[in-house]
Amino acid sequence: MELEMIEDLEDWGLRVTRLIELVALTNQTLQMHRDGGDSGLIVRQYEELLAEHQQELDELLKSRGLTLKVVISDSAA
């Protein structure tokens, strides 16, 4: 494997890892706002942000011919 291909794959892996972290953190923050009874606007903003992170992760995985289903469990918070 060429060095450039390896570096590209490493960069891709770091991006995937970061997006998974963002999905987890955004979900945790969203749950905190839901549980805290915060306004619907704040909750919707975090729902939209979570969807954006998930979509970006999906697109990044598809670029390598992969799919991953992220399911938010009730016990995650």
GIVEN-V436997 format. One record per residue. N is the residue number from 0. RES is the residue in one letter. PHI is phi as a letter, one per 40 degrees, with the letter a starting at -180 (999 if undefined). PSI is psi in whole degrees, -180 to 180 (NA if undefined). D_CENTER is the distance of its C-alpha to the mean C-alpha in Angstrom with 2 decimals. Layout:
N RES PHI PSI D_CENTER
N RES PHI PSI D_CENTER
//
This chain:
0 M 999 134 29.05
1 E c 153 29.47
2 L d -40 28.18
3 E c -39 26.34
4 M c -39 24.54
5 I c -45 23.60
6 E c -39 22.34
7 D c -42 20.29
8 L c -38 18.73
9 E c -43 18.14
10 D c -44 16.44
11 W c -45 14.20
12 G c -39 13.42
13 L c -39 12.72
14 R c -42 10.27
15 V c -46 8.41
16 T d -45 8.83
17 R c -40 7.81
18 L c -38 4.34
19 I c -41 4.34
20 E c -44 6.36
21 L c -39 4.86
22 V c -46 3.01
23 A c -46 6.51
24 L c -41 8.39
25 T c -40 7.80
26 N c -43 8.69
27 Q c -43 11.53
28 T c -42 12.72
29 L d -46 12.79
30 Q c -38 14.78
31 M c -43 16.99
32 H c -38 17.90
33 R c -49 18.61
34 D c -30 20.72
35 G c -2 22.42
36 G g 27 23.60
37 D c 168 22.29
38 S c 154 22.99
39 G c -32 21.46
40 L c -46 20.56
41 I c -45 18.34
42 V c -46 16.63
43 R c -38 16.22
44 Q c -42 14.80
45 Y c -33 11.95
46 E c -42 11.56
47 E c -42 11.55
48 L c -42 9.06
49 L c -44 6.55
50 A c -39 7.88
51 E c -45 7.75
52 H c -42 4.17
53 Q c -40 4.46
54 Q c -43 7.76
55 E c -40 7.41
56 L c -45 5.91
57 D d -46 8.76
58 E c -40 11.14
59 L c -42 10.82
60 L c -43 11.51
61 K c -29 14.21
62 S c -18 15.81
63 R b 13 16.83
64 G g 26 17.82
65 L b 156 15.14
66 T b 153 13.16
67 L a 132 10.94
68 K b 117 10.87
69 V c 118 8.40
70 V b 124 10.91
71 I c 117 10.90
72 S c 156 14.32
73 D c -28 16.89
74 S c 5 17.60
75 A c -29 14.19
76 A c NA 15.49
//
